Amino acid sequence: MSAAARIDDLSFAHPGAALPALERVSLSIPSGESVALLGPSGAGKTTLLALLDGRLQGWRGRVSVLGTAFYPDRAPPRPCRPDTGFVFQEFALVERSTVLRNVLNGRLGRMPPLRALSGQASAHDMTVVRAALADCGIADLAERRVDSLSGGQRQRVAIARCLAQEPRLILADEPVSNLDPARAGEILSLLTGAARMRGATALFSSHQPDLARRFAQRIIGMRNGRIVFDVPTSELDEDATADLYRDAGPMSGIGLRAVR
């Protein structure tokens, strides 16, 4: 099976930080899988996702995403950027704009530059956007302003915007950390199901082992910028999972009891 992403011997430190955010990380993400990055706050999950999204520079090692080599001193080539979509923890939506307009923003990278600047959507763009709205169960909210929506509805808008981009790799940074348990399950089911339906790869971060087990085929455990384990979900060792959160603080292992 081909890899959606490959990382070899990767290290990165944020400017001014005493310790590296990522240290000697190596992994391969097979195409078409749903994979969870599991670990407490500060484990390096967000930094790793930002790297795969092409937003970090100054790292050491070797990185390729969807067959394109990344380099530590430049952004990824523009033509390949729409192939990777990102769902942010804090939604990153235009609050005073409509749901439809926010989701349409996901098409900008697929438009010719002049049409993207003017924001003029083609019939095909609108077809893709309407399908994303329907798949996320928010077609009836298309004309609503985002600032009138609940947290769960906003995350559905963020996922629809990502799907409208037609990505081959979907990255999601703690996409359900602000939601109650019932809504969290709904959102992760939507995210991983939409990726599977489209033949895309989904890589999401989480600090909740129970959710990672439910929605990922594979789990990568991280702590202090390093990979501690990388296993199919069925082979997850409960003691190794508990060790991720040892001495990490009371809020870092939410959901751990469901695993044990």
Residue frames relative to the residue before (quaternion, step in Angstrom):
aa qw qx qy qz dx dy dz
M 1.0000 0.0000 0.0000 0.0000 0.00 0.00 0.00
S 0.4549 -0.6838 0.4949 0.2837 3.60 -0.93 0.85
A 0.4321 -0.7015 0.5105 0.2462 3.54 -1.24 0.48
A 0.3976 -0.6893 0.5512 0.2508 3.55 -1.03 0.83
A 0.7913 -0.0067 0.0104 0.6114 3.57 1.16 -0.60
R 0.0663 -0.7696 0.6342 0.0352 3.54 -1.16 0.74
I 0.0260 -0.7781 0.6273 -0.0191 3.54 -0.98 0.94
D 0.0280 -0.8017 0.5968 -0.0169 3.56 -0.89 0.98
D 0.8687 -0.0814 0.0343 0.4874 3.55 -0.87 1.10
L 0.2413 0.8089 -0.4934 0.2097 3.56 0.94 0.95
S 0.0451 0.7657 -0.6410 0.0296 3.55 -1.02 0.89
F 0.0582 0.7888 -0.6085 0.0642 3.56 -1.11 0.76
A 0.0627 -0.7730 0.6304 0.0329 3.55 -1.08 0.80
H 0.4368 -0.6706 0.5305 0.2795 3.56 -0.95 0.87
P 0.5969 -0.5857 0.3949 0.3803 3.62 -0.97 0.74
G 0.8275 0.2120 -0.1798 0.4878 3.55 -0.87 1.01
A 0.5345 0.6357 -0.4080 0.3791 3.60 1.25 -0.16
A 0.4835 -0.6802 0.4740 0.2808 3.55 -1.05 0.78
L 0.7830 0.2157 -0.0968 0.5754 3.57 1.12 -0.73
P 0.5519 -0.6112 0.4380 0.3605 3.62 -1.10 0.53
A 0.4553 -0.6653 0.5177 0.2865 3.57 -1.13 0.67
L 0.7672 0.0906 -0.0509 0.6329 3.56 1.20 -0.62
E 0.0118 -0.8189 0.5725 -0.0379 3.58 -0.89 0.92
R 0.8566 -0.1140 0.0273 0.5025 3.54 -0.71 1.21
V 0.2613 0.7825 -0.5174 0.2273 3.58 0.91 0.94
S 0.0528 0.7664 -0.6382 0.0506 3.55 -0.97 0.95
L 0.2378 0.7588 -0.5830 0.1669 3.57 -0.90 0.92
S 0.1882 -0.7392 0.6335 0.1293 3.51 -1.38 0.32
I 0.1872 -0.7803 0.5908 0.0839 3.58 -0.84 1.04
P 0.3203 -0.7714 0.5110 0.2030 3.64 -0.38 1.15
S 0.5587 -0.6054 0.4524 0.3416 3.55 -1.10 0.69
G 0.8176 0.3003 -0.2179 0.4402 3.54 -1.10 0.77
E 0.6011 0.5719 -0.3698 0.4182 3.61 1.21 -0.10
S 0.3051 -0.6664 0.6314 0.2532 3.53 -1.39 0.23
V 0.0249 -0.8235 0.5617 -0.0757 3.55 -0.53 1.26
A 0.2131 -0.7732 0.5865 0.1128 3.56 -1.02 0.85
L 0.2456 -0.6908 0.6592 0.1671 3.52 -1.19 0.78
L 0.0679 -0.8339 0.5472 -0.0263 3.56 -0.41 1.24
G 0.4334 0.6909 -0.5116 0.2703 3.56 -0.97 0.83
P 0.6326 -0.5494 0.3870 0.3849 3.57 -1.27 0.31
S 0.6806 -0.4336 0.3752 0.4560 3.55 -1.31 0.09
G 0.7830 0.2991 -0.2406 0.4894 3.56 -0.97 0.89
A 0.4627 0.7046 -0.4368 0.3141 3.58 1.26 0.08
G 0.5795 -0.5795 0.3886 0.4211 3.60 1.18 -0.52
K 0.4026 0.7514 -0.4549 0.2575 3.58 1.27 0.01
T 0.6903 0.4772 -0.2836 0.4640 3.58 0.81 -1.01
T 0.6377 0.5265 -0.3264 0.4578 3.58 0.99 -0.80
L 0.6536 0.5120 -0.3157 0.4593 3.58 0.96 -0.82
L 0.6559 0.5004 -0.3126 0.4708 3.59 0.96 -0.82
A 0.6387 0.5214 -0.3253 0.4630 3.60 0.99 -0.81
L 0.6187 0.5376 -0.3385 0.4621 3.59 1.05 -0.72
L 0.6948 0.4696 -0.2779 0.4685 3.58 0.86 -0.98
D 0.6422 0.4997 -0.3125 0.4901 3.57 1.24 -0.42
G 0.5245 -0.6764 0.3870 0.3430 3.59 1.27 0.01
R 0.5382 0.6664 -0.3747 0.3547 3.59 1.24 0.33
L 0.6732 0.4584 -0.3093 0.4909 3.60 1.24 0.06
Q 0.0728 -0.7637 0.6389 0.0570 3.52 -1.19 0.64
G 0.7127 0.4677 -0.3203 0.4131 3.55 -1.26 0.30
W 0.4828 0.6550 -0.4494 0.3686 3.59 1.20 0.31
R 0.3162 -0.7123 0.5877 0.2173 3.57 -1.36 0.17
G 0.5896 0.5574 -0.4341 0.3915 3.57 -1.05 0.78
R 0.4831 -0.6310 0.5123 0.3255 3.56 -1.27 -0.46
V 0.0056 0.7991 -0.5977 0.0647 3.55 -0.88 1.02
S 0.0773 0.7578 -0.6476 0.0206 3.56 -1.08 0.77
V 0.1176 -0.7813 0.6123 0.0291 3.55 -1.06 0.86
L 0.8396 -0.0632 -0.0128 0.5393 3.56 -0.71 1.14
G 0.7396 -0.4447 0.2090 0.4599 3.54 0.99 0.93
T 0.6356 0.5069 -0.3336 0.4772 3.60 1.26 -0.04
A 0.3842 -0.7240 0.5252 0.2289 3.57 -0.79 1.03
F 0.2617 -0.7332 0.6083 0.1544 3.56 -1.07 0.85
Y 0.1776 -0.7687 0.6064 0.0992 3.54 -1.22 0.59
P 0.5250 -0.7006 0.3889 0.2868 3.60 -0.92 0.89
D 0.7251 0.4343 -0.2526 0.4710 3.61 1.19 -0.21
R 0.7720 0.2558 -0.1710 0.5562 3.60 1.21 0.25
A 0.5570 -0.5871 0.4693 0.3533 3.55 -1.29 0.40
P 0.6120 -0.5383 0.4102 0.4092 3.61 -1.18 0.42
P 0.6359 -0.5262 0.3899 0.4083 3.61 -1.17 0.47
R 0.5787 -0.6395 0.3839 0.3299 3.58 -0.88 0.94
P 0.6641 0.5307 -0.3439 0.3987 3.67 0.81 -0.83
C 0.7125 0.4567 -0.2758 0.4556 3.62 1.07 -0.58
R 0.4981 0.7059 -0.4168 0.2826 3.61 1.17 -0.33
P 0.6641 0.5075 -0.3489 0.4240 3.67 0.83 -0.71
D 0.5765 0.6117 -0.3806 0.3854 3.61 1.19 -0.37
T 0.7128 0.3388 -0.2364 0.5668 3.57 1.29 -0.22
G 0.1149 -0.7993 0.5887 0.0367 3.57 -0.74 1.09
F 0.1912 -0.7953 0.5699 0.0791 3.57 -1.13 0.65
V 0.1431 -0.7516 0.6399 0.0714 3.56 -1.01 0.94
F 0.2580 -0.8153 0.5077 0.1052 3.56 -0.52 1.25
Q 0.6118 -0.5661 0.4190 0.3601 3.54 -1.21 0.60
E 0.7706 0.3248 -0.1670 0.5223 3.59 0.96 -0.87
F 0.6223 -0.6165 0.3003 0.3774 3.58 1.20 0.69
A 0.0473 -0.8423 0.5337 0.0589 3.65 0.91 -0.92
L 0.3585 0.7300 -0.4931 0.3088 3.57 0.90 0.99
V 0.4830 -0.5992 0.5355 0.3478 3.56 -1.32 0.25
E 0.3422 -0.8209 0.4187 0.1838 3.53 0.00 1.35
R 0.7451 0.4108 -0.2278 0.4735 3.61 0.95 -0.81
S 0.5998 0.5416 -0.3629 0.4640 3.56 1.28 0.13
T 0.6060 -0.5769 0.4045 0.3692 3.57 -1.27 0.29
V 0.6602 -0.4778 0.4028 0.4168 3.51 -1.34 0.27
L 0.6496 0.5280 -0.3204 0.4434 3.59 0.88 -0.92
R 0.6797 0.4862 -0.2993 0.4606 3.59 0.85 -0.92
N 0.6358 0.5255 -0.3331 0.4568 3.60 0.98 -0.76
V 0.6810 0.4682 -0.2953 0.4795 3.58 0.89 -0.88
L 0.6170 0.5441 -0.3405 0.4553 3.58 1.06 -0.71
N 0.5630 0.6011 -0.3862 0.4153 3.60 1.13 -0.53
G 0.5971 0.5801 -0.3544 0.4259 3.56 1.17 -0.51
R 0.6443 0.5313 -0.3141 0.4516 3.58 1.23 -0.37
L 0.4765 0.7252 -0.4282 0.2524 3.60 1.19 -0.44
G 0.6738 0.5058 -0.3005 0.4470 3.59 0.99 -0.79
R 0.6700 0.4794 -0.2911 0.4864 3.57 1.26 -0.34
M 0.6124 0.5642 -0.3445 0.4336 3.58 1.29 -0.20
P 0.5677 -0.5287 0.4823 0.4070 3.60 -1.23 0.36
P 0.6590 -0.5671 0.3095 0.3851 3.63 -0.99 0.78
L 0.6846 0.4869 -0.3126 0.4433 3.62 0.80 -0.89
R 0.6726 0.4800 -0.3038 0.4744 3.57 0.98 -0.81
A 0.6116 0.5372 -0.3489 0.4643 3.59 1.10 -0.64
L 0.6472 0.5245 -0.3206 0.4509 3.61 0.98 -0.81
S 0.7218 0.4255 -0.2417 0.4894 3.56 0.99 -0.82
G 0.3819 -0.7539 0.4574 0.2766 3.57 1.25 -0.37
Q 0.4270 0.7049 -0.4610 0.3292 3.56 1.20 0.46
A 0.2259 -0.8025 0.5436 0.0974 3.54 -0.49 1.21
S 0.3967 -0.6906 0.5523 0.2464 3.54 -1.11 0.74
A 0.6849 -0.4497 0.3587 0.4473 3.55 -1.30 0.11
H 0.6401 0.5186 -0.3259 0.4638 3.57 1.03 -0.77
D 0.6174 0.5399 -0.3461 0.4555 3.60 0.97 -0.81
M 0.6900 0.4825 -0.2886 0.4559 3.57 0.85 -0.93
T 0.6078 0.5466 -0.3524 0.4556 3.59 1.07 -0.66
V 0.6618 0.4988 -0.2971 0.4742 3.57 0.97 -0.92
V 0.6577 0.5134 -0.3047 0.4593 3.58 0.96 -0.90
R 0.6623 0.4990 -0.3150 0.4617 3.59 0.88 -0.89
A 0.6377 0.5194 -0.3288 0.4642 3.60 1.01 -0.76
A 0.6492 0.5112 -0.3183 0.4646 3.60 0.99 -0.81
L 0.6329 0.5241 -0.3261 0.4674 3.58 0.99 -0.81
A 0.6706 0.4981 -0.2962 0.4632 3.57 0.93 -0.92
D 0.6626 0.5152 -0.3097 0.4467 3.58 0.91 -0.91
C 0.7177 0.4193 -0.2434 0.4998 3.58 1.12 -0.64
G 0.4939 -0.7078 0.3983 0.3105 3.58 1.28 0.15
I 0.6178 0.5514 -0.3453 0.4417 3.58 1.14 0.55
A 0.2453 0.7911 -0.5272 0.1900 3.61 1.14 0.50
D 0.6754 0.5037 -0.2964 0.4497 3.58 1.05 -0.73
L 0.6635 0.4917 -0.3022 0.4761 3.60 1.27 -0.16
A 0.3204 0.8141 -0.4589 0.1545 3.59 1.28 -0.04
E 0.7696 0.3608 -0.1922 0.4905 3.61 0.92 -0.84
R 0.4935 0.6491 -0.4340 0.3831 3.60 1.27 0.10
R 0.4569 -0.6450 0.5277 0.3111 3.56 -1.15 0.57
V 0.5741 -0.6281 0.4039 0.3358 3.54 -1.00 0.84
D 0.6699 0.5222 -0.3195 0.4200 3.60 0.96 -0.77
S 0.6261 0.5097 -0.3516 0.4739 3.60 1.26 0.09
L 0.6015 0.6091 -0.3313 0.3968 3.59 1.30 -0.10
S 0.5348 -0.5886 0.4983 0.3453 3.54 -1.33 0.36
G 0.6921 -0.4722 0.3404 0.4267 3.57 -1.29 0.20
G 0.6627 0.5056 -0.3091 0.4579 3.58 0.95 -0.84
Q 0.6452 0.5068 -0.3156 0.4768 3.57 1.04 -0.78
R 0.6365 0.5258 -0.3335 0.4551 3.59 0.98 -0.76
Q 0.6633 0.4879 -0.3246 0.4654 3.59 0.94 -0.78
R 0.6010 0.5341 -0.3588 0.4741 3.59 1.10 -0.55
V 0.6227 0.5199 -0.3375 0.4776 3.59 1.05 -0.72
A 0.6524 0.5178 -0.3125 0.4568 3.58 0.95 -0.87
I 0.6580 0.4858 -0.3112 0.4840 3.58 1.00 -0.77
A 0.6365 0.5221 -0.3317 0.4607 3.59 0.97 -0.79
R 0.6226 0.5295 -0.3363 0.4678 3.59 1.00 -0.78
C 0.6509 0.5068 -0.3088 0.4734 3.57 0.98 -0.85
L 0.6734 0.4951 -0.3006 0.4595 3.61 0.90 -0.89
A 0.6167 0.5527 -0.3458 0.4411 3.60 1.07 -0.70
Q 0.5899 0.5754 -0.3483 0.4468 3.55 1.22 -0.44
E 0.2634 -0.7868 0.4968 0.2545 3.59 1.30 -0.46
P 0.1557 0.8244 -0.5289 0.1281 3.59 0.77 1.02
R 0.3962 -0.6766 0.5644 0.2582 3.53 -1.29 0.43
L 0.7491 0.1994 -0.1299 0.6183 3.57 1.30 -0.41
I 0.1163 -0.7866 0.6054 0.0358 3.57 -0.77 1.10
L 0.1126 -0.7772 0.6187 0.0224 3.54 -0.75 1.16
A 0.0054 -0.8055 0.5920 -0.0266 3.60 -0.87 0.89
D 0.2176 -0.7998 0.5532 0.0830 3.56 -0.65 1.18
E 0.8045 -0.2408 0.1160 0.5305 3.60 -0.36 1.27
P 0.0594 0.8769 -0.4767 0.0177 3.61 0.84 0.94
V 0.7703 0.3279 -0.1915 0.5122 3.63 1.18 -0.30
S 0.3557 0.7763 -0.4737 0.2156 3.60 1.20 0.21
N 0.7115 0.4418 -0.2581 0.4817 3.60 1.17 -0.52
L 0.6362 0.5506 -0.3098 0.4427 3.59 1.29 0.03
D 0.5422 -0.5873 0.4778 0.3643 3.57 -1.24 0.44
P 0.7141 -0.4986 0.2685 0.4116 3.62 -1.14 0.51
A 0.6555 0.5107 -0.3285 0.4490 3.61 0.92 -0.81
R 0.6816 0.4670 -0.2862 0.4852 3.59 0.90 -0.91
A 0.6030 0.5693 -0.3586 0.4285 3.59 1.05 -0.72
G 0.6604 0.5005 -0.3058 0.4689 3.57 0.93 -0.85
E 0.6371 0.5305 -0.3279 0.4530 3.57 0.98 -0.83
I 0.6894 0.4907 -0.2901 0.4469 3.58 0.88 -0.96
L 0.6806 0.4693 -0.3060 0.4721 3.61 0.88 -0.82
S 0.5997 0.5386 -0.3544 0.4741 3.59 1.11 -0.62
L 0.6490 0.5118 -0.3039 0.4738 3.56 1.00 -0.87
L 0.6848 0.5091 -0.2899 0.4333 3.57 0.81 -1.02
T 0.7311 0.4154 -0.2474 0.4813 3.58 0.74 -1.03
G 0.6327 0.5298 -0.3366 0.4535 3.60 1.07 -0.67
A 0.6541 0.5033 -0.3144 0.4690 3.59 0.98 -0.82
A 0.6313 0.5196 -0.3342 0.4688 3.58 1.02 -0.75
R 0.6626 0.5093 -0.3042 0.4573 3.57 0.91 -0.93
M 0.6522 0.5283 -0.3111 0.4459 3.59 0.95 -0.88
R 0.7366 0.4050 -0.2150 0.4971 3.57 1.11 -0.72
G 0.4802 -0.6763 0.4349 0.3506 3.58 1.25 -0.06
A 0.4694 0.6778 -0.4340 0.3631 3.58 1.24 0.44
T 0.4575 -0.6405 0.5417 0.2948 3.54 -1.33 0.33
A 0.1327 -0.7833 0.6031 0.0721 3.60 -0.98 0.83
L 0.0004 -0.7703 0.6370 -0.0287 3.55 -0.89 1.02
F 0.0593 0.8173 -0.5674 0.0809 3.58 -0.43 1.20
S 0.3474 -0.7229 0.5564 0.2169 3.56 -1.14 0.65
S 0.0279 0.7928 -0.6065 0.0536 3.53 -1.15 0.65
H 0.2451 -0.7244 0.6122 0.2009 3.54 -1.27 0.43
Q 0.6181 0.5463 -0.3268 0.4613 3.59 1.30 0.22
P 0.3363 -0.7915 0.4736 0.1900 3.60 -0.17 1.25
D 0.6351 0.5449 -0.3554 0.4165 3.61 0.95 -0.76
L 0.6701 0.4786 -0.3022 0.4802 3.60 0.98 -0.78
A 0.6170 0.5391 -0.3491 0.4547 3.57 1.01 -0.74
R 0.6643 0.5054 -0.3066 0.4574 3.58 0.93 -0.85
R 0.6801 0.5117 -0.2986 0.4318 3.60 0.98 -0.79
F 0.8398 0.2713 -0.0850 0.4624 3.57 0.89 -0.90
A 0.6832 0.4378 -0.3034 0.4996 3.61 1.20 0.03
Q 0.4138 -0.6815 0.5466 0.2562 3.53 -1.14 0.68
R 0.7834 0.1381 -0.0321 0.6051 3.52 1.23 -0.55
I 0.1555 -0.7992 0.5780 0.0551 3.56 -1.04 0.80
I 0.1456 -0.7680 0.6214 0.0524 3.53 -0.91 1.05
G 0.2074 -0.7984 0.5567 0.0981 3.57 -0.51 1.18
M 0.0627 -0.8075 0.5865 -0.0028 3.57 -0.88 1.00
R 0.0816 0.7646 -0.6363 0.0626 3.52 -1.17 0.73
N 0.8569 0.0102 -0.0358 0.5142 3.58 -0.93 0.95
G 0.7341 -0.4684 0.2326 0.4331 3.56 0.93 0.93
R 0.6795 0.4560 -0.2841 0.4996 3.57 1.27 0.10
I 0.4499 -0.6362 0.5430 0.3132 3.56 -1.26 0.40
V 0.2479 -0.7895 0.5514 0.1058 3.53 -0.72 1.15
F 0.7754 -0.1095 0.0563 0.6193 3.58 1.10 -0.73
D 0.0932 -0.7590 0.6439 0.0268 3.54 -1.30 0.48
V 0.2314 0.8035 -0.4946 0.2370 3.57 0.00 1.33
P 0.5698 -0.5149 0.4829 0.4208 3.58 -1.27 0.26
T 0.6275 -0.5764 0.3648 0.3755 3.57 -1.04 0.75
S 0.6453 0.5474 -0.3207 0.4256 3.58 1.00 -0.79
E 0.7246 0.4138 -0.2348 0.4987 3.58 1.23 -0.45
L 0.3467 0.7652 -0.4852 0.2426 3.57 1.25 0.22
D 0.2915 -0.7578 0.5662 0.1420 3.55 -0.79 1.07
E 0.4175 -0.7485 0.4565 0.2388 3.57 -0.57 1.15
D 0.6308 0.5215 -0.3462 0.4586 3.59 1.04 -0.65
A 0.6431 0.5122 -0.3249 0.4675 3.58 1.00 -0.79
T 0.6281 0.5310 -0.3299 0.4635 3.57 1.06 -0.76
A 0.6552 0.5093 -0.3118 0.4627 3.58 0.92 -0.89
D 0.6331 0.5504 -0.3340 0.4299 3.60 1.02 -0.75
L 0.5533 0.6109 -0.3987 0.4022 3.60 1.14 -0.54
Y 0.7824 0.3683 -0.1535 0.4782 3.55 0.97 -0.92
R 0.4212 0.7147 -0.4712 0.2997 3.57 1.24 -0.01
D 0.8435 0.0411 -0.0850 0.5288 3.59 -0.78 1.11
A 0.5026 0.6708 -0.4209 0.3467 3.61 1.19 0.42
G 0.6514 -0.5087 0.3304 0.4557 3.62 1.21 0.01
P 0.6227 -0.6143 0.3480 0.3374 3.59 -1.08 0.73
M 0.7238 0.4441 -0.2675 0.4553 3.64 1.04 -0.60
S 0.5666 0.6518 -0.3756 0.3361 3.58 1.21 -0.30
G 0.7636 0.3669 -0.2005 0.4921 3.58 1.11 -0.53
I 0.1482 0.8070 -0.5555 0.1354 3.58 1.04 0.71
G 0.7878 0.2754 -0.2150 0.5072 3.55 -0.79 0.99
L 0.4544 0.7085 -0.4477 0.3020 3.60 1.23 -0.13
R 0.6182 0.5702 -0.3533 0.4097 3.57 1.00 -0.80
A 0.6297 0.5490 -0.3430 0.4295 3.61 1.07 -0.64
V 0.6417 0.5041 -0.3296 0.4748 3.57 1.18 -0.48
R 0.7367 0.4720 -0.2410 0.4199 3.57 0.90 -0.87
